[in-house]
Structures are given as C-alpha cells and as structure tokens.
Amino acid sequence: MEKKKSQLVIYGIASLIVAIVIITSIVIYKADIPYKLTAEQALAELNKSDNFLDPSKDIDKEAAKTVFIDVRNPLDYNFSHLKNAINIPSEKVLQEEYLDNIRELEEKGNTIIMYGSVPQEVAGPWLLLKQVGINNLKMYSGTFAQLISKEPIVPTVYNETPLIDTTLLKKTVKEPIKNPDAALPKKEVVPLKVAPAPEGGGGC
C-alpha cells in the first residue's frame, strides 16, 4: 500500500514537471516536430504501468533487446553509469541528431528504458519522446542509486601521468628508526672558561 502511495506521489510531481516541460517544448519545437499526442493523451500515459520499469524488477531479466538511455548531465554520466547505457541529456532529446538515433534504436526492435538521478528528472524527456511518436519506450521509476545497486558502477578511467613518480620514493625509504635518541651521535660537553672580574671595580 505504501509502495502505491509513493508511486502516486512520484507520478503527481512528475505530472507537474511534465506540464511545464510540455508548454515550454511546444513553444520551442512545435514548428519543427509534430506531436502525435494531445496533452490529455500524454498525461494518460503516466497511468499505464507498462510504461514503467519498477525498481523491484531485475533489469537483467528485461527483454534481450533493451537499450538504456541516461538523461543525466555528461559529468554525472562519466563518473558512473549503467553498463552500455547511452548518454542523452534531458535537454537534448528532441535535437535532430539525438532524436534520429532514438528512432533508429526503436526501428531495430529495441525497448528503450530511460533513467535519471530521480524519476522527476526523466519524466519530462520521456513524455516528450512519447509525444513525438516513440512508442517502445519505458521510464525507470526509481532513483539512479536504486538502479546502480543492482549493477556494478562503471567508472570512467582517466589515464593520467602523475607529476611525481612515487615508486622511486618507495625504493629510497629505509626502515624507520625504533629509538631515535640512540641514532644521534653523542656530543662531548666542554665547559667554557670565564675570566675573573678585575678587582677594585671599574669606572671612568
């Protein structure tokens, strides 16, 4: 019951975000990309369970021809992402080159699953793609942390040459001295001879 309530809250928040995204995107893209769905039909897509991949499901048991699209920014994607996921930032999904790639993936019979840091991040671009006719499309309804917990993190490896070669330091370091006082050379203390003061005092 609590799970359904949390999903309703997520979808409710997503709907508000989607409404803003729809209005903005219509102004920007309407002249170039015709929409297949009305606003009502688009919002109705949020109520179809087939459009979502639940976090409780095992992603490895999804259809063999599945492509994951990561809508986060390139910095987050480069730090860690789901293995073989494609990075298409949310603000670029309707750009011609990216949209053509997504359509090509669908035409090849792939199921496309979009994910972001949180469901709200992916709701907008997911629904925009639905509006322009991408049908074989799902949205991961959990967080990136939930998704990556089922799959090892794939860090981006940077091959950088260190400024200091630490291997040379390791070779020259000797065993630490257990008793540092014993290693110091003993110095002979010689008292200074001080001349006695003249008798009768001094003066001008």
Backbone as a printed PyTorch tensor [residue, N CA C, xyz], in Angstrom:
tensor([[[  0.8300,  -1.2010,   0.0000],
         [  0.0000,   0.0000,   0.0000],
         [  0.8710,   1.2610,   0.0000]],

        [[  1.9090,   1.2280,   0.8700],
         [  2.8180,   2.3740,   0.9300],
         [  3.5580,   2.5660,  -0.3830]],

        [[  3.8850,   1.4340,  -1.0390],
         [  4.5770,   1.4910,  -2.3260],
         [  3.7180,   2.2120,  -3.3580]],

        [[  2.3940,   1.8970,  -3.3820],
         [  1.4940,   2.5360,  -4.3430],
         [  1.3620,   4.0250,  -4.0540]],

        [[  1.3220,   4.3570,  -2.7530],
         [  1.2210,   5.7740,  -2.3860],
         [  2.4410,   6.5450,  -2.8340]],

        [[  3.6280,   5.9560,  -2.6190],
         [  4.8650,   6.6380,  -3.0230],
         [  4.9250,   6.8200,  -4.5330]],

        [[  4.4140,   5.7990,  -5.2700],
         [  4.3930,   5.9190,  -6.7360],
         [  3.4350,   7.0130,  -7.1730]],

        [[  2.2860,   7.1250,  -6.4900],
         [  1.3250,   8.1690,  -6.8360],
         [  1.9240,   9.5530,  -6.5890]],

        [[  2.6780,   9.6850,  -5.4960],
         [  3.3310,  10.9610,  -5.1990],
         [  4.3490,  11.2950,  -6.2880]],

        [[  5.1400,  10.2740,  -6.6760],
         [  6.1510,  10.4690,  -7.7250],
         [  5.4780,  10.8860,  -9.0260]],

        [[  4.4070,  10.1780,  -9.3890],
         [  3.7190,  10.4920, -10.6450],
         [  3.0430,  11.8570, -10.5950]],

        [[  2.5550,  12.2230,  -9.3940],
         [  1.9280,  13.5380,  -9.2480],
         [  2.9320,  14.6560,  -9.4660]],

        [[  4.0900,  14.5120,  -8.8320],
         [  5.1620,  15.5070,  -9.0080],
         [  5.6200,  15.5140, -10.4600]],

        [[  5.7580,  14.3220, -11.0160],
         [  6.1990,  14.2140, -12.4130],
         [  5.2140,  14.9030, -13.3430]],

        [[  3.9170,  14.7880, -13.0430],
         [  2.8900,  15.3950, -13.8980],
         [  3.0400,  16.9100, -13.9420]],

        [[  3.3340,  17.5030, -12.7760],
         [  3.5320,  18.9520, -12.7330],
         [  4.7340,  19.3660, -13.5650]],

        [[  5.8150,  18.6080, -13.4090],
         [  7.0250,  18.8990, -14.1820],
         [  6.7490,  18.7420, -15.6690]],

        [[  6.0350,  17.6650, -15.9940],
         [  5.7160,  17.3810, -17.3960],
         [  4.8990,  18.4980, -18.0060]],

        [[  3.9250,  19.0110, -17.2440],
         [  3.0830,  20.0840, -17.7700],
         [  3.9320,  21.2930, -18.1560]],

        [[  4.9040,  21.6370, -17.3020],
         [  5.7980,  22.7630, -17.5880],
         [  6.6530,  22.4660, -18.8140]],

        [[  7.1940,  21.2320, -18.8640],
         [  8.0410,  20.8390, -19.9910],
         [  7.2510,  20.8640, -21.2940]],

        [[  6.0040,  20.3850, -21.2370],
         [  5.1710,  20.3500, -22.4510],
         [  4.9480,  21.7510, -22.9940]],

        [[  4.5590,  22.6600, -22.1060],
         [  4.2900,  24.0360, -22.5450],
         [  5.5480,  24.6720, -23.1480]],

        [[  6.6690,  24.4900, -22.4660],
         [  7.9340,  25.0600, -22.9480],
         [  8.3410,  24.4490, -24.2760]],

        [[  8.2470,  23.1310, -24.3670],
         [  8.6990,  22.4520, -25.5720],
         [  7.8020,  22.7340, -26.7680]],

        [[  6.5180,  22.9250, -26.5010],
         [  5.6070,  23.2430, -27.6150],
         [  6.0260,  24.5520, -28.2630]],

        [[  6.3610,  25.5370, -27.4390],
         [  6.7780,  26.8420, -27.9560],
         [  8.0600,  26.7040, -28.7760]],

        [[  9.0070,  25.8630, -28.2800],
         [ 10.3140,  25.7560, -28.9230],
         [ 10.2900,  24.8640, -30.1630]],

        [[  9.6240,  23.7060, -30.0610],
         [  9.7730,  22.6800, -31.0820],
         [  8.5610,  22.4700, -32.0010]],

        [[  7.4510,  23.1170, -31.7170],
         [  6.2240,  22.8080, -32.4640],
         [  6.3960,  23.0010, -33.9650]],

        [[  7.1530,  24.0040, -34.3540],
         [  7.3130,  24.2910, -35.7820],
         [  8.0810,  23.1850, -36.4940]],

        [[  8.9880,  22.5140, -35.7940],
         [  9.8550,  21.5300, -36.4310],
         [  9.3880,  20.0920, -36.2450]],

        [[  8.8490,  19.7480, -35.0630],
         [  8.4910,  18.3670, -34.7550],
         [  7.0100,  18.2780, -34.4110]],

        [[  6.2290,  17.6100, -35.2430],
         [  4.7870,  17.4890, -34.9370],
         [  4.5510,  16.5190, -33.7820]],

        [[  3.6180,  16.8570, -32.9040],
         [  3.2740,  15.9870, -31.7920],
         [  2.1800,  15.0000, -32.1940]],

        [[  2.3200,  13.7650, -31.7420],
         [  1.3510,  12.7090, -32.0610],
         [  0.2370,  12.6400, -31.0230]],

        [[  0.5070,  13.1280, -29.7960],
         [ -0.4540,  13.0080, -28.7000],
         [ -0.9340,  14.3870, -28.2510]],

        [[ -2.1790,  14.4310, -27.7910],
         [ -2.6720,  15.6480, -27.1580],
         [ -2.1300,  15.6860, -25.7290]],

        [[ -2.3260,  16.8060, -25.0470],
         [ -1.8620,  16.9230, -23.6600],
         [ -2.5530,  15.8900, -22.7720]],

        [[ -3.8520,  15.6540, -23.0170],
         [ -4.6010,  14.6750, -22.2190],
         [ -4.0740,  13.2640, -22.4510]],

        [[ -3.8150,  12.9210, -23.7070],
         [ -3.2870,  11.5930, -24.0320],
         [ -1.8860,  11.4010, -23.4370]],

        [[ -1.1040,  12.4650, -23.4700],
         [  0.2500,  12.3850, -22.9310],
         [  0.2270,  12.1350, -21.4270]],

        [[ -0.6330,  12.8590, -20.7170],
         [ -0.7400,  12.6610, -19.2750],
         [ -1.3280,  11.2930, -18.9400]],

        [[ -2.1840,  10.7680, -19.8220],
         [ -2.7570,   9.4340, -19.5990],
         [ -1.6860,   8.3510, -19.6570]],

        [[ -0.6070,   8.6210, -20.3830],
         [  0.4870,   7.6550, -20.4730],
         [  1.1210,   7.4030, -19.1010]],

        [[  1.0140,   8.3950, -18.1980],
         [  1.5880,   8.2470, -16.8630],
         [  0.8410,   7.2050, -16.0260]],

        [[ -0.3810,   6.8690, -16.4290],
         [ -1.1680,   5.9010, -15.6600],
         [ -1.0310,   4.4780, -16.1850]],

        [[ -0.2540,   4.2800, -17.2450],
         [ -0.0740,   2.9410, -17.8120],
         [  1.1440,   2.2740, -17.1780]],

        [[  0.9070,   1.1910, -16.4620],
         [  2.0120,   0.5150, -15.7690],
         [  3.0430,  -0.0590, -16.7360]],

        [[  2.6220,  -0.3730, -17.9680],
         [  3.5510,  -0.9260, -18.9580],
         [  4.6220,   0.0760, -19.3780]],

        [[  4.3870,   1.3410, -19.0840],
         [  5.3420,   2.3800, -19.4700],
         [  6.4840,   2.5450, -18.4680]],

        [[  6.4360,   1.7940, -17.3660],
         [  7.4130,   1.9920, -16.3030],
         [  8.1480,   0.7050, -15.9690]],

        [[  9.4150,   0.8670, -15.6120],
         [ 10.2050,  -0.2510, -15.0920],
         [ 10.3590,  -0.0150, -13.6030]],

        [[  9.7240,  -0.8930, -12.8130],
         [  9.7270,  -0.7440, -11.3650],
         [ 11.0890,  -1.1250, -10.7870]],

        [[ 11.5630,  -0.4070,  -9.7500],
         [ 12.8630,  -0.7250,  -9.1440],
         [ 12.9530,  -2.1430,  -8.5870]],

        [[ 11.7860,  -2.7320,  -8.2400],
         [ 11.8020,  -4.0820,  -7.6690],
         [ 12.1020,  -5.1550,  -8.7150]],

        [[ 11.9680,  -4.8060, -10.0020],
         [ 12.2130,  -5.7790, -11.0680],
         [ 13.7020,  -5.9000, -11.3560]],

        [[ 14.1070,  -7.0830, -11.7420],
         [ 15.5050,  -7.3380, -12.0770],
         [ 15.7620,  -6.8700, -13.5020]],

        [[ 16.6560,  -5.8960, -13.6650],
         [ 16.9000,  -5.3470, -15.0040],
         [ 17.5290,  -6.3830, -15.9310]],

        [[ 18.2070,  -7.3770, -15.3450],
         [ 18.8370,  -8.4120, -16.1760],
         [ 17.8050,  -9.3110, -16.8480]],

        [[ 16.5850,  -9.3330, -16.2970],
         [ 15.5430, -10.2000, -16.8500],
         [ 14.6480,  -9.4610, -17.8410]],

        [[ 15.0330,  -8.2230, -18.1660],
         [ 14.2700,  -7.4820, -19.1700],
         [ 14.5210,  -8.0950, -20.5500]],

        [[ 13.7960,  -7.6020, -21.5380],
         [ 13.9210,  -8.1250, -22.9010],
         [ 15.3670,  -8.0460, -23.3680]],

        [[ 15.7510,  -9.0310, -24.1800],
         [ 17.1430,  -9.1080, -24.6520],
         [ 17.5360,  -7.8370, -25.4040]],

        [[ 16.6170,  -7.3270, -26.1980],
         [ 16.9310,  -6.1170, -26.9710],
         [ 16.4500,  -4.8860, -26.2050]],

        [[ 17.2320,  -4.5280, -25.2040],
         [ 16.9120,  -3.3770, -24.3560],
         [ 18.0680,  -2.3900, -24.3950]],

        [[ 17.7370,  -1.1150, -24.5780],
         [ 18.7450,  -0.0560, -24.5830],
         [ 18.3850,   0.9400, -23.4810]],

        [[ 19.3560,   1.2350, -22.6250],
         [ 19.1520,   2.2150, -21.5660],
         [ 19.6910,   3.5720, -22.0020]],

        [[ 18.8870,   4.6120, -21.7760],
         [ 19.3040,   5.9850, -22.0670],
         [ 19.4070,   6.7370, -20.7410]],

        [[ 20.5820,   7.2920, -20.4950],
         [ 20.8730,   8.0540, -19.2850],
         [ 20.6830,   9.5300, -19.6030]],

        [[ 19.6890,  10.1670, -18.9480],
         [ 19.3740,  11.5650, -19.2670],
         [ 20.0970,  12.5610, -18.3620]],

        [[ 21.0030,  12.0890, -17.5260],
         [ 21.7450,  12.9890, -16.6470],
         [ 22.8030,  13.7700, -17.4350]],

        [[ 23.4210,  14.7210, -16.7760],
         [ 24.4410,  15.5170, -17.4700],
         [ 25.6960,  14.6710, -17.7040]],

        [[ 26.5080,  15.0330, -18.7020],
         [ 27.6900,  14.2370, -19.0520],
         [ 28.6740,  14.0390, -17.9020]],

        [[ 28.7670,  15.0090, -16.9850],
         [ 29.6890,  14.8890, -15.8550],
         [ 29.2810,  13.7140, -14.9600]],

        [[ 27.9900,  13.6430, -14.6180],
         [ 27.4930,  12.5400, -13.7910],
         [ 27.6080,  11.2130, -14.5380]],

        [[ 27.3170,  11.2470, -15.8420],
         [ 27.3980,  10.0210, -16.6450],
         [ 28.8270,   9.4910, -16.6840]],

        [[ 29.8020,  10.3790, -16.8690],
         [ 31.2010,   9.9610, -16.9420],
         [ 31.7120,   9.4230, -15.6100]],

        [[ 31.1420,   9.9480, -14.5210],
         [ 31.5610,   9.4550, -13.2110],
         [ 31.0810,   8.0200, -12.9900]],

        [[ 29.8290,   7.7380, -13.2930],
         [ 29.2950,   6.3750, -13.1720],
         [ 27.9850,   6.2750, -13.9370]],

        [[ 27.7690,   5.1310, -14.5350],
         [ 26.5370,   4.8990, -15.2840],
         [ 26.2940,   3.4070, -15.4170]],

        [[ 25.0910,   3.0720, -15.8360],
         [ 24.7510,   1.6780, -16.0750],
         [ 25.5300,   1.1850, -17.2860]],

        [[ 26.0070,  -0.0370, -17.2100],
         [ 26.8210,  -0.5940, -18.2890],
         [ 26.0820,  -0.5170, -19.6250]],

        [[ 26.7770,  -0.0310, -20.6390],
         [ 26.2790,   0.0980, -22.0200],
         [ 25.1700,   1.1410, -22.1880]],

        [[ 24.8820,   1.9310, -21.1500],
         [ 23.8660,   2.9800, -21.2890],
         [ 24.3720,   4.0950, -22.2050]],

        [[ 23.4420,   4.7010, -22.9340],
         [ 23.7620,   5.8190, -23.8380],
         [ 23.4070,   7.1240, -23.1340]],

        [[ 24.3010,   8.1000, -23.1940],
         [ 24.0330,   9.3810, -22.5450],
         [ 23.4030,  10.3650, -23.5170]],

        [[ 22.1470,  10.7190, -23.2410],
         [ 21.4720,  11.7870, -23.9820],
         [ 20.8640,  12.7090, -22.9320]],

        [[ 21.5180,  13.8310, -22.6090],
         [ 20.9920,  14.7350, -21.5890],
         [ 19.5570,  15.1510, -21.8860]],

        [[ 18.7710,  15.3380, -20.8380],
         [ 17.3320,  15.5770, -20.9870],
         [ 17.0040,  16.7440, -21.9120]],

        [[ 17.8390,  17.7900, -21.8940],
         [ 17.5430,  18.9700, -22.7140],
         [ 17.8470,  18.7570, -24.1930]],

        [[ 18.4540,  17.5870, -24.5410],
         [ 18.8440,  17.3500, -25.9350],
         [ 18.0300,  16.2570, -26.6320]],

        [[ 17.0430,  15.6740, -25.9520],
         [ 16.3450,  14.5210, -26.5390],
         [ 15.5990,  14.8590, -27.8270]],

        [[ 15.1970,  16.1200, -27.9810],
         [ 14.4750,  16.4940, -29.1990],
         [ 15.3770,  17.1310, -30.2570]],

        [[ 16.6610,  17.2190, -29.9850],
         [ 17.5780,  17.6880, -31.0320],
         [ 17.6620,  16.6260, -32.1200]],

        [[ 17.7590,  17.0730, -33.3450],
         [ 17.6140,  16.1870, -34.5060],
         [ 18.5340,  14.9610, -34.4620]],

        [[ 19.8170,  15.1720, -34.1790],
         [ 20.7570,  14.0460, -34.2150],
         [ 20.4210,  12.9960, -33.1670]],

        [[ 20.0330,  13.4450, -31.9630],
         [ 19.7020,  12.5020, -30.8960],
         [ 18.3650,  11.8240, -31.1560]],

        [[ 17.3920,  12.5910, -31.6290],
         [ 16.0780,  12.0270, -31.9070],
         [ 16.1600,  10.9870, -33.0150]],

        [[ 16.9820,  11.2410, -34.0180],
         [ 17.1740,  10.2660, -35.1000],
         [ 17.7860,   8.9690, -34.5660]],

        [[ 18.7290,   9.0930, -33.6360],
         [ 19.3450,   7.9010, -33.0320],
         [ 18.3290,   7.0890, -32.2390]],

        [[ 17.4570,   7.7900, -31.5090],
         [ 16.4340,   7.1080, -30.7120],
         [ 15.4420,   6.3910, -31.6260]],

        [[ 15.0510,   7.0590, -32.7030],
         [ 14.1220,   6.4300, -33.6530],
         [ 14.7540,   5.1990, -34.3060]],

        [[ 16.0330,   5.2940, -34.6070],
         [ 16.7390,   4.1620, -35.2150],
         [ 16.7900,   2.9700, -34.2490]],

        [[ 17.0210,   3.2570, -32.9650],
         [ 17.0300,   2.1990, -31.9600],
         [ 15.6720,   1.5070, -31.8820]],

        [[ 14.5980,   2.2950, -31.9420],
         [ 13.2550,   1.7200, -31.8710],
         [ 12.9340,   0.9040, -33.1210]],

        [[ 13.3530,   1.4090, -34.2740],
         [ 13.0870,   0.7020, -35.5310],
         [ 13.7790,  -0.6540, -35.5810]],

        [[ 14.8670,  -0.7980, -34.8210],
         [ 15.5900,  -2.0660, -34.7710],
         [ 14.9680,  -3.0460, -33.7770]],

        [[ 13.8300,  -2.6490, -33.1950],
         [ 13.1090,  -3.5420, -32.2920],
         [ 13.5530,  -3.4800, -30.8490]],

        [[ 14.2850,  -2.4420, -30.4840],
         [ 14.7560,  -2.3220, -29.1040],
         [ 13.6820,  -1.7220, -28.1950]],

        [[ 13.6810,  -2.1570, -26.9510],
         [ 12.9040,  -1.4930, -25.9080],
         [ 13.8240,  -0.4580, -25.2730]],

        [[ 13.3980,   0.7910, -25.2810],
         [ 14.2190,   1.8710, -24.7520],
         [ 13.7550,   2.2030, -23.3390]],

        [[ 14.6840,   2.1640, -22.3930],
         [ 14.3820,   2.4970, -20.9980],
         [ 15.2180,   3.7020, -20.5990]],

        [[ 14.5390,   4.7580, -20.1580],
         [ 15.2150,   5.9900, -19.7780],
         [ 15.3320,   6.0730, -18.2640]],

        [[ 16.4680,   6.5580, -17.7840],
         [ 16.6370,   6.7510, -16.3440],
         [ 17.3950,   8.0330, -16.0770]],

        [[ 17.2000,   8.5650, -14.8550],
         [ 17.9090,   9.7660, -14.4190],
         [ 18.3020,   9.6240, -12.9680]],

        [[ 18.7280,  10.7100, -12.3640],
         [ 19.1020,  10.6750, -10.9430],
         [ 17.8890,  10.3410, -10.0880]],

        [[ 16.7370,  10.9330, -10.4480],
         [ 15.4560,  10.6780,  -9.7830],
         [ 14.3940,  10.5880, -10.8760]],

        [[ 13.2240,   9.9800, -10.5860],
         [ 12.1860,   9.8550, -11.6200],
         [ 11.7430,  11.1900, -12.2070]],

        [[ 11.7220,  12.2450, -11.3690],
         [ 11.2890,  13.5490, -11.8630],
         [ 12.1840,  14.0740, -12.9780]],

        [[ 13.4570,  13.7050, -12.9510],
         [ 14.4040,  14.1780, -13.9690],
         [ 14.1210,  13.5630, -15.3280]],

        [[ 13.6290,  12.3400, -15.3330],
         [ 13.4200,  11.6260, -16.5930],
         [ 11.9820,  11.7460, -17.1050]],

        [[ 11.0460,  12.1650, -16.2400],
         [  9.6300,  12.2170, -16.6400],
         [  9.3920,  13.1400, -17.8300]],

        [[ 10.0250,  14.3200, -17.8080],
         [  9.8220,  15.2880, -18.8950],
         [ 10.3040,  14.7880, -20.2410]],

        [[ 11.6010,  14.4240, -20.3700],
         [ 12.0860,  13.9440, -21.6720],
         [ 11.4010,  12.6600, -22.1200]],

        [[ 11.0470,  11.7900, -21.1790],
         [ 10.3300,  10.5500, -21.5320],
         [  8.9980,  10.8630, -22.1960]],

        [[  8.2560,  11.8020, -21.6110],
         [  6.9380,  12.1350, -22.1510],
         [  7.0440,  12.8940, -23.4660]],

        [[  8.0810,  13.7020, -23.6210],
         [  8.2820,  14.4020, -24.8930],
         [  8.5120,  13.4020, -26.0260]],

        [[  9.2970,  12.3730, -25.7480],
         [  9.5390,  11.3520, -26.7740],
         [  8.2650,  10.5750, -27.0870]],

        [[  7.4400,  10.3660, -26.0670],
         [  6.1350,   9.7230, -26.3030],
         [  5.2890,  10.5910, -27.2230]],

        [[  5.3370,  11.8930, -27.0030],
         [  4.5270,  12.8170, -27.7920],
         [  4.9330,  12.8440, -29.2650]],

        [[  6.2350,  12.6540, -29.5240],
         [  6.6800,  12.7280, -30.9140],
         [  6.6660,  11.3590, -31.6010]],

        [[  6.0850,  10.3490, -30.9260],
         [  5.8580,   9.0700, -31.6020],
         [  6.7910,   7.9390, -31.2440]],

        [[  7.6260,   8.0730, -30.1960],
         [  8.4580,   6.9510, -29.7560],
         [  7.6030,   6.1060, -28.8150]],

        [[  7.1860,   4.9430, -29.2620],
         [  6.2180,   4.1310, -28.5080],
         [  6.8660,   3.0700, -27.6240]],

        [[  7.9020,   2.4240, -28.1290],
         [  8.5240,   1.3220, -27.3820],
         [  9.4960,   1.9010, -26.3590]],

        [[  8.9200,   2.6530, -25.4230],
         [  9.7120,   3.4780, -24.5160],
         [  9.2030,   3.3250, -23.0880]],

        [[ 10.1250,   3.0830, -22.1620],
         [  9.7730,   2.9680, -20.7490],
         [ 10.5930,   3.9520, -19.9180]],

        [[ 10.0870,   4.2080, -18.7100],
         [ 10.7910,   5.0800, -17.7790],
         [ 11.1010,   4.2890, -16.5130]],

        [[ 12.3490,   4.3540, -16.0640],
         [ 12.7110,   3.7010, -14.8020],
         [ 12.1490,   4.5600, -13.6740]],

        [[ 11.2890,   3.9840, -12.8400],
         [ 10.5740,   4.7720, -11.8280],
         [ 11.2870,   4.8300, -10.4890]],

        [[ 12.5620,   4.4500, -10.4510],
         [ 13.3480,   4.5630,  -9.2270],
         [ 14.4670,   5.5640,  -9.4000]],

        [[ 15.3140,   5.6480,  -8.4010],
         [ 16.4550,   6.5610,  -8.4610],
         [ 17.6480,   5.8660,  -9.1120]],

        [[ 18.6450,   6.6570,  -9.4670],
         [ 19.8600,   6.0860, -10.0440],
         [ 20.5560,   5.1750,  -9.0340]],

        [[ 20.5080,   5.5630,  -7.7430],
         [ 21.1220,   4.7400,  -6.6970],
         [ 20.4780,   3.3590,  -6.6370]],

        [[ 19.1500,   3.2980,  -6.8000],
         [ 18.4520,   2.0040,  -6.8010],
         [ 18.8440,   1.1860,  -8.0250]],

        [[ 18.9730,   1.8570,  -9.1410],
         [ 19.3210,   1.1610, -10.3780],
         [ 20.7330,   0.6120, -10.3260]],

        [[ 21.6690,   1.4240,  -9.8510],
         [ 23.0690,   1.0310,  -9.8520],
         [ 23.3610,  -0.0080,  -8.7660]],

        [[ 22.4880,  -0.1060,  -7.7600],
         [ 22.7000,  -1.0990,  -6.7020],
         [ 22.5380,  -2.5190,  -7.2290]],

        [[ 21.8560,  -2.6610,  -8.3610],
         [ 21.6680,  -3.9710,  -8.9820],
         [ 22.7280,  -4.2390, -10.0440]],

        [[ 23.5710,  -3.2340, -10.2920],
         [ 24.5870,  -3.3370, -11.3570],
         [ 25.8530,  -2.6390, -10.8780]],

        [[ 27.0210,  -3.2210, -11.0750],
         [ 28.2650,  -2.5650, -10.6310],
         [ 28.4530,  -1.2020, -11.2770]],

        [[ 28.9820,  -0.2650, -10.5210],
         [ 29.2550,   1.0690, -11.0630],
         [ 30.3690,   0.9780, -12.1050]],

        [[ 30.1820,   1.7000, -13.1950],
         [ 31.1840,   1.7000, -14.2660],
         [ 31.8770,   3.0530, -14.2520]],

        [[ 33.0120,   3.1730, -13.5680],
         [ 33.7050,   4.4670, -13.5280],
         [ 34.4480,   4.7420, -14.8270]],

        [[ 34.5850,   6.0010, -15.1640],
         [ 35.3890,   6.3800, -16.3140],
         [ 36.8460,   6.4560, -15.8730]],

        [[ 37.7140,   5.7610, -16.5740],
         [ 39.1270,   5.7060, -16.2000],
         [ 39.8840,   6.7680, -16.9820]],

        [[ 40.5880,   7.6150, -16.2730],
         [ 41.4140,   8.6350, -16.9070],
         [ 42.8720,   8.2140, -16.8090]],

        [[ 43.5460,   8.0700, -17.9250],
         [ 44.9510,   7.6670, -17.9390],
         [ 45.8270,   8.9170, -17.8590]],

        [[ 46.1350,   9.3040, -16.6460],
         [ 46.9560,  10.4900, -16.4290],
         [ 48.3120,  10.0880, -15.8700]],

        [[ 49.3540,  10.8030, -16.2930],
         [ 50.7010,  10.5520, -15.7820],
         [ 50.9100,  11.3960, -14.5410]],

        [[ 51.2560,  10.7710, -13.3890],
         [ 51.4540,  11.5580, -12.1680],
         [ 52.6610,  12.4770, -12.2900]],

        [[ 52.5860,  13.6260, -11.6230],
         [ 53.6910,  14.5780, -11.6540],
         [ 54.9050,  14.0490, -10.9050]],

        [[ 54.6790,  13.2200,  -9.8810],
         [ 55.7740,  12.6580,  -9.0900],
         [ 55.7260,  11.1450,  -9.1960]],

        [[ 56.8740,  10.5410,  -9.4780],
         [ 56.9640,   9.0850,  -9.5510],
         [ 57.1430,   8.5410,  -8.1340]],

        [[ 56.0410,   8.0820,  -7.5470],
         [ 56.0800,   7.6300,  -6.1530],
         [ 56.8140,   6.3080,  -5.9940]],

        [[ 57.0410,   5.5690,  -7.0890],
         [ 57.7610,   4.2970,  -6.9720],
         [ 59.2100,   4.5220,  -6.5500]],

        [[ 59.7880,   5.6490,  -6.9930],
         [ 61.1620,   5.9570,  -6.5980],
         [ 61.2550,   6.2820,  -5.1140]],

        [[ 60.2030,   6.9320,  -4.6070],
         [ 60.1920,   7.2540,  -3.1830],
         [ 60.1570,   5.9900,  -2.3380]],

        [[ 59.3910,   5.0240,  -2.7680],
         [ 59.2720,   3.7740,  -2.0200],
         [ 60.6070,   3.0290,  -1.9600]],

        [[ 61.4010,   3.1430,  -3.0230],
         [ 62.6780,   2.4310,  -3.0670],
         [ 63.7180,   3.0480,  -2.1290]],

        [[ 63.6300,   4.3490,  -1.9100],
         [ 64.6580,   5.0320,  -1.1190],
         [ 64.3100,   5.1250,   0.3580]],

        [[ 63.0770,   4.8420,   0.7070],
         [ 62.6930,   4.9220,   2.1170],
         [ 63.2740,   3.7440,   2.8760]],

        [[ 64.0050,   4.0240,   3.9740],
         [ 64.5980,   2.9680,   4.7900],
         [ 63.6830,   2.6170,   5.9440]],

        [[ 64.0800,   1.5690,   6.6370],
         [ 63.3040,   1.1500,   7.7970],
         [ 63.3240,   2.2660,   8.8380]],

        [[ 62.1810,   2.5240,   9.4750],
         [ 62.1540,   3.5910,  10.4820],
         [ 63.0100,   3.2200,  11.6980]],

        [[ 63.6240,   4.2280,  12.3040],
         [ 64.4700,   4.0200,  13.4850],
         [ 63.5660,   3.8520,  14.6990]],

        [[ 63.7400,   2.7420,  15.3990],
         [ 62.8820,   2.4560,  16.5390],
         [ 63.1830,   3.3920,  17.7100]],

        [[ 64.5070,   3.6370,  17.9930],
         [ 64.8830,   4.5280,  19.0860],
         [ 65.6710,   5.6920,  18.5000]],

        [[ 64.9950,   6.8120,  18.1920],
         [ 65.6940,   7.9120,  17.5120],
         [ 66.8340,   8.5030,  18.3290]],

        [[ 66.7450,   8.4570,  19.6840],
         [ 67.8120,   9.0190,  20.5190],
         [ 69.1090,   8.2280,  20.3940]],

        [[ 68.9690,   6.8950,  20.1800],
         [ 70.1610,   6.0440,  20.0890],
         [ 70.9300,   6.3060,  18.8020]],

        [[ 70.2590,   6.8080,  17.7820],
         [ 70.9190,   7.0140,  16.4950],
         [ 71.6880,   8.3270,  16.4290]],

        [[ 71.4050,   9.2510,  17.3320],
         [ 72.0740,  10.5430,  17.2880],
         [ 73.4840,  10.4310,  17.8680]],

        [[ 74.5030,  11.0360,  17.2430],
         [ 75.8740,  10.9810,  17.7910],
         [ 75.9740,  11.7560,  19.1050]],

        [[ 76.7250,  11.1720,  20.0410],
         [ 76.8800,  11.8230,  21.3400],
         [ 77.9150,  12.9500,  21.2330]],

        [[ 77.5590,  14.1000,  21.7530],
         [ 78.4630,  15.2510,  21.7320],
         [ 79.1000,  15.4190,  23.1140]],

        [[ 80.4120,  15.7160,  23.1010],
         [ 81.1280,  15.9440,  24.3620],
         [ 80.9250,  17.3940,  24.7830]],

        [[ 80.4910,  17.5490,  25.9980],
         [ 80.2230,  18.8940,  26.5130],
         [ 81.4880,  19.4230,  27.1840]],

        [[ 82.0180,  20.5250,  26.6750],
         [ 83.2360,  21.1410,  27.2340],
         [ 82.8430,  22.4400,  27.9030]],

        [[ 83.1240,  22.5590,  29.2270],
         [ 82.7410,  23.8100,  29.9100],
         [ 83.6190,  24.9790,  29.4500]],

        [[ 83.0470,  26.1350,  29.3420],
         [ 83.7830,  27.3460,  28.9410],
         [ 84.4790,  27.9660,  30.1460]],

        [[ 85.7160,  28.4410,  29.9260],
         [ 86.4580,  29.1260,  30.9840],
         [ 86.1290,  30.6070,  30.9330]],

        [[ 85.7160,  31.1160,  32.0730],
         [ 85.3340,  32.5260,  32.1350],
         [ 86.3910,  33.2640,  32.9570]],

        [[ 86.9660,  34.3470,  32.4130],
         [ 87.9990,  35.1340,  33.1240],
         [ 87.3830,  35.8230,  34.3230]],

        [[ 88.1050,  35.8550,  35.4760],
         [ 87.5570,  36.5230,  36.6740],
         [ 87.4940,  38.0460,  36.4720]],

        [[ 86.5450,  38.6460,  37.1360],
         [ 86.3740,  40.0970,  37.0260],
         [ 87.5180,  40.8170,  37.7180]],

        [[ 88.0170,  41.9440,  37.1980],
         [ 89.1310,  42.6950,  37.8120],
         [ 88.7370,  43.2440,  39.1740]],

        [[ 89.7170,  43.2720,  40.0890],
         [ 89.4500,  43.7860,  41.4300],
         [ 89.4120,  45.3060,  41.4150]],

        [[ 88.7310,  45.8560,  42.3760],
         [ 88.6500,  47.3120,  42.5120],
         [ 87.5700,  47.9390,  41.6650]],

        [[ 86.8950,  47.1130,  40.8910],
         [ 85.7930,  47.6450,  40.0820],
         [ 86.2950,  48.4480,  38.9180]],

        [[ 85.4510,  49.0480,  38.2740],
         [ 85.8120,  49.8270,  37.0950],
         [ 85.2220,  51.2080,  37.1770]],

        [[ 85.3070,  51.9200,  36.1850],
         [ 84.7420,  53.2570,  36.1530],
         [ 85.4950,  54.0970,  35.1530]],

        [[ 85.1060,  55.3310,  35.0870],
         [ 85.7380,  56.2340,  34.1500],
         [ 86.9150,  56.9110,  34.8000]]])
